[in-house]
Amino acid sequence: MRVGEVFKIQAPAGAGKTLILLEIARVLSHSSFLYLAFNRSVVNELASLVPANMQAKTVHSLAYQKIISEHYQSIGVRPEYKPLEIAEILGIRDDFEFLRQISEGFYQFCQSYYTLEALGKEEHSQAIKEFYLFLREGRIPLTHSFYLKEYQLLSPQERNLERFDYILLDEAQDTNDVTLDIFNSAQTRKILVGDKHQNIYFFRGAINAMEQITADYSQTLTYSFRCPQEHLDKAVFFLEKFKHQPTRIVSAKNHISSRNQQSAIITRTNAKIIDIIAMTETSFLKTLKSPQEIFALTLSVFYFYHQQYQNIFPQCTWIKKFSDFEDLEEYANSIKDTELCNSIFIFKKYRQYLLDIFNKAMTFFQQPSRGQTLLLTAHTAKGLEFNHVCIEDDFCALSELSEYFFQCKNPTQKERLEYENEINLYYVALTRSYNTIVDKSANDKFYEDFKSYSKSSSGSK
């Protein structure tokens, strides 16, 4: 490869994408490599695997080192600001729709490749710019999306990624515009690997670089070293049926006895995890996410309703700004805050039993993993594999979703991506097991009915 050229590798679930990148670095031992990982946990897992000529980092860690360490050491970093917090900082009216436009617009801007000058003259665009300058001037604590955006706004020379001979981008299907611009603008050799069918982070601004980037060289891998062929056939059926994308994946599964023998229950949502914990009497489950992470907003709603404001989780103190529970509900519905709406729904469903469910979840979380069944969402399960998987019934019925989608005369790009993300999420769940699957979703019946119909049709000819 010459400097500036791009090599793209499309690889299905279980193809060993990470090992491919590590092997490239080992073979080209006299070249230097920067491995851009999707998250910190991947970097930690790679710590003992990367060869001496490779550095594994997240793009956020590169940005933090350059932006925070050099310019904002005395200023803290916090989660994203809620609309009501932005309103208080800017001193603007509590117009919920206007606040939603500012909050969503700010996050979208930080995920984009645009500059501040590209923001329009509309009132909400000017408010976004004003809020961004509050952060840049260090007048309020910074957010992760802000310092990544600041890093992207640097020139390629200031980022100096050309010090590496190669940049490797893993999980490229979950890349957003801001990361993709950093990757593209580096004048070095670039290799990206991913699976376009595992793009499941549209809600975070992921744009699926596997379909966005035009490469000088491309390679499509077809072997999965994880899944039995029957699982792959089912996964491919849904990709072809509802995404209309011909796909070939062949099982090359081995029978290594040292593989993870753990089982998993995979849900679509955290709400389903809470339902399962509530209904489970035995302690055979273990949550992979901490209960504080799963329950934080829901319990904060509980404490707010009961006026136990001192117990509200630190990251949720913004809800104290509401006058009462009715005001909180009106806000959630007005700005279409899905997370808050779901938390209010769960609170109303379980009421006084919510604390008992949380305590049970803490018991599940704290027990050893060995011999337990993991309880996790498909988003958390991505990249993991299990002996046995149970797919829960909260996944979308793709046949119904498809019918609704194709009835839309002119679906927006957002609607198309949301539709494809639901198909991809089910594909991720289907490809987590190297042994057996129990599928409780409506999609399983649709698949079995289709197979029966196809079999009877071919038999009658």
Long-range contacts (C-beta under 8 A, 24 or more apart in sequence): 1-166, 1-189, 1-216, 1-217, 2-189, 3-187, 3-188, 3-189, 4-187, 4-188, 4-189, 5-189, 5-190, 5-216, 5-217, 6-190, 6-191, 6-192, 6-213, 6-214, 6-215, 6-216, 6-217, 7-189, 7-190, 7-191, 7-192, 7-215, 7-216, 7-217, 7-218, 7-219, 8-172, 8-191, 8-192, 8-193, 8-210, 8-213, 8-215, 8-217, 8-218, 8-219, 9-191, 9-192, 9-193, 9-194, 9-218, 9-219, 9-220, 9-221, 10-194, 10-195, 10-196, 10-210, 10-218, 10-219, 10-220, 10-221, 11-193, 11-194, 11-195, 11-220, 11-221, 12-195, 12-197, 12-221, 12-222, 12-223, 12-224, 12-232, 12-247, 12-249, 12-431, 13-195, 13-197, 13-198, 13-224, 13-226, 13-227, 13-235, 13-249, 13-427, 13-428, 13-431, 14-224, 14-225, 14-226, 14-227, 14-253, 14-385, 14-431, 14-434, 15-195, 15-221, 15-223, 15-224, 15-225, 16-225, 17-170, 17-171, 17-193, 17-194, 17-195, 18-42, 18-46, 18-170, 20-193, 21-168, 21-170, 21-191, 21-193, 22-46, 22-49, 22-50, 22-51, 22-54, 24-166, 24-168, 24-191, 25-50, 25-51, 25-53, 25-54, 25-166, 25-168, 26-51, 28-53, 28-165, 28-166, 29-53, 31-165, 31-166, 32-163, 32-164, 32-165, 32-166, 33-164, 33-165, 33-166, 33-167, 33-168, 34-161, 34-164, 34-166, 34-167, 34-168, 35-168, 35-170, 36-167, 36-168, 36-169, 36-170, 36-179, 36-183, 37-170, 37-171, 38-170, 38-171, 38-174, 42-170, 42-171, 42-383, 55-164, 59-148, 59-151, 59-179, 59-182, 60-144, 60-147, 60-148, 62-151, 62-159, 63-147, 63-148, 63-150, 63-151, 63-152, 64-147, 66-151, 66-154, 66-158, 66-159, 67-147, 67-150, 67-151, 68-142, 68-147, 72-138, 72-142, 72-147, 75-138, 75-141, 75-142, 76-141, 76-142, 77-141, 77-142, 77-143, 77-144, 77-147, 78-141, 78-142, 78-143, 79-143, 79-144, 79-315, 80-107, 80-143, 80-144, 80-145, 81-106, 81-131, 81-143, 82-318, 83-335, 84-318, 84-321, 84-331, 85-318, 86-131, 88-321, 89-131, 89-134, 89-140, 90-127, 90-130, 90-131, 90-134, 92-127, 96-330, 96-331, 96-334, 96-335, 97-334, 97-335, 98-123, 98-124, 99-335, 100-334, 100-335, 100-336, 102-127, 102-128, 102-131, 103-335, 106-131, 106-132, 107-145, 107-205, 108-205, 109-149, 110-143, 110-145, 110-146, 110-148, 110-149, 110-178, 111-145, 111-176, 111-177, 111-178, 111-204, 111-205, 112-177, 112-178, 112-205, 113-152, 113-177, 113-178, 113-180, 113-181, 115-153, 148-178, 148-179, 149-178, 151-182, 152-178, 152-179, 152-181, 152-182, 156-185, 156-186, 156-187, 159-185, 159-186, 161-186, 161-188, 162-186, 162-187, 162-188, 164-188, 165-189, 166-190, 166-191, 167-191, 168-192, 168-193, 169-193, 169-194, 169-209, 170-194, 171-198, 171-383, 172-209, 172-210, 172-213, 173-197, 173-198, 173-199, 173-206, 173-208, 173-209, 173-210, 174-198, 174-199, 174-200, 174-201, 174-206, 174-208, 175-206, 175-207, 175-208, 175-209, 176-204, 176-205, 176-206, 176-207, 177-205, 177-207, 180-207, 180-209, 180-212, 180-213, 183-209, 184-213, 197-239, 197-243, 197-245, 197-247, 197-423, 197-424, 197-427, 198-382, 198-424, 198-427, 198-428, 199-420, 199-421, 199-424, 200-378, 200-379, 200-382, 200-421, 200-424, 200-425, 200-428, 201-379, 201-421, 202-417, 202-418, 202-420, 202-421, 203-421, 222-248, 222-249, 222-250, 223-249, 223-250, 223-251, 223-252, 224-249, 224-250, 224-251, 224-252, 224-253, 224-431, 225-252, 225-253, 225-254, 226-253, 226-385, 226-431, 226-433, 226-434, 227-251, 227-253, 227-431, 227-433, 227-434, 228-253, 228-434, 228-435, 231-430, 231-431, 231-433, 231-437, 232-431, 234-430, 234-447, 235-427, 235-430, 235-431, 237-447, 237-450, 238-398, 238-423, 238-426, 238-427, 238-430, 238-443, 238-447, 239-423, 239-427, 241-398, 241-402, 242-398, 242-399, 242-401, 242-402, 242-423, 243-420, 243-423, 253-434, 259-385, 259-387, 259-434, 260-385, 260-386, 260-387, 261-387, 262-369, 262-372, 262-373, 262-374, 262-386, 262-387, 263-373, 263-374, 263-386, 263-387, 263-388, 263-389, 263-390, 264-373, 264-374, 264-375, 264-376, 264-381, 264-384, 264-386, 264-388, 264-389, 264-390, 264-432, 265-373, 265-374, 265-375, 265-376, 265-389, 265-390, 265-392, 266-376, 266-377, 266-378, 266-381, 266-389, 266-390, 266-391, 266-392, 266-429, 266-432, 267-375, 267-376, 267-377, 267-378, 267-392, 267-394, 268-377, 268-378, 268-392, 268-394, 268-395, 268-396, 268-425, 269-342, 269-377, 269-394, 270-294, 270-342, 270-377, 271-342, 271-345, 271-346, 271-394, 272-392, 272-394, 273-375, 273-376, 273-377, 274-298, 274-346, 274-350, 274-357, 274-361, 276-375, 276-392, 277-357, 277-360, 277-361, 277-364, 277-375, 278-350, 278-353, 278-357, 278-360, 280-360, 283-363, 283-364, 283-367, 284-372, 284-373, 285-364, 285-372, 285-373, 285-374, 285-375, 286-364, 286-365, 286-367, 286-368, 286-369, 286-372, 286-373, 286-374, 286-375, 287-361, 287-364, 287-365, 287-374, 287-375, 287-376, 288-374, 288-375, 288-376, 288-380, 289-376, 289-377, 289-380, 290-365, 291-358, 291-361, 291-362, 291-364, 291-365, 294-361, 295-354, 295-358, 295-361, 297-339, 297-340, 297-343, 298-343, 298-346, 298-347, 298-354, 299-354, 299-355, 299-358, 300-343, 301-328, 301-340, 301-343, 301-344, 301-347, 302-347, 302-354, 302-355, 304-328, 305-347, 378-425, 378-426, 378-428, 378-429, 379-425, 381-428, 381-429, 381-432, 382-428, 384-432, 385-432, 385-433, 385-434, 386-432, 386-433, 386-434, 387-433, 387-434, 387-435, 387-436, 388-433, 388-435, 388-436, 388-437, 388-438, 389-429, 389-432, 389-433, 389-436, 389-437, 389-438, 390-437, 390-438, 390-440, 391-426, 391-429, 391-430, 391-437, 391-438, 391-439, 391-440, 391-441, 391-444, 392-440, 392-441, 393-440, 393-441, 393-442, 394-441, 395-422, 395-425, 395-426, 395-429, 395-441, 395-442, 395-443, 396-422, 396-426, 397-441, 397-442, 397-443, 397-446, 398-422, 398-423, 398-426, 398-443, 398-446, 399-442, 399-443, 399-446, 400-442
